[in-house]
Amino acid sequence: MAKIPNQYSYNLKMASANSQIFQLTSGINQLKEAGKNILAASEKTNFNSDWLFNKFSEKLYISTPF
């Protein structure tokens, strides 16, 4: 995955991984990184992917833009 850091699927996998780490550790940095990855993936869809926001909003507590 290190070779494809700007691809949509990479950003989604990293957001998921950071979300899982946050759930285990409550580390705010992982929550911030997950938010950044979701934003990066969203930018690739021009913010037109409702399922993306719905999927991660169930798992993440996003209160401010990252």
C-alpha positions in Angstrom: 0.0 0.0 0.0 3.0 2.3 0.4 3.2 2.6 -3.4 -0.4 3.9 -3.8 -1.0 6.6 -1.1 -3.0 8.9 -3.3 -5.6 6.3 -4.4 -9.2 6.2 -3.2 -9.0 2.6 -1.9 -5.8 3.4 0.1 -7.4 6.4 1.8 -10.5 4.3 2.8 -8.4 1.5 4.2 -6.3 3.9 6.2 -9.4 5.6 7.5 -10.7 2.3 8.6 -7.4 1.3 10.2 -7.2 4.6 12.1 -10.8 4.3 13.2 -10.1 0.9 14.7 -7.0 2.1 16.5 -9.0 5.0 17.9 -11.6 2.6 19.2 -9.0 0.6 20.9 -6.8 3.4 22.3 -9.0 6.5 22.3 -6.0 8.3 20.8 -7.2 11.6 19.3 -4.4 11.5 16.7 -5.9 8.4 15.1 -9.3 10.1 14.9 -7.7 13.1 13.2 -5.9 10.8 10.7 -9.1 8.9 9.9 -10.8 12.2 9.2 -8.0 13.3 7.0 -8.2 10.1 5.0 -11.9 10.3 4.7 -11.5 13.9 3.4 -8.9 12.8 0.9 -11.1 10.0 -0.4 -14.1 12.4 -0.6 -12.0 14.8 -2.6 -11.4 12.1 -5.2 -15.2 11.7 -5.6 -15.8 15.5 -5.6 -17.7 15.0 -2.4 -20.5 13.1 -4.2 -20.2 9.8 -2.3 -23.0 9.7 0.3 -22.4 6.1 1.2 -18.8 7.0 2.1 -20.0 9.6 4.6 -22.7 7.3 6.0 -20.3 4.3 6.4 -17.8 6.2 8.4 -20.1 8.5 10.3 -21.4 5.3 12.0 -17.9 4.5 13.2 -16.3 7.9 13.8 -17.3 10.8 15.9 -16.6 13.6 13.5 -17.5 17.0 15.1 -15.1 19.3 13.3 -13.6 19.3 9.8 -10.0 18.0 9.7 
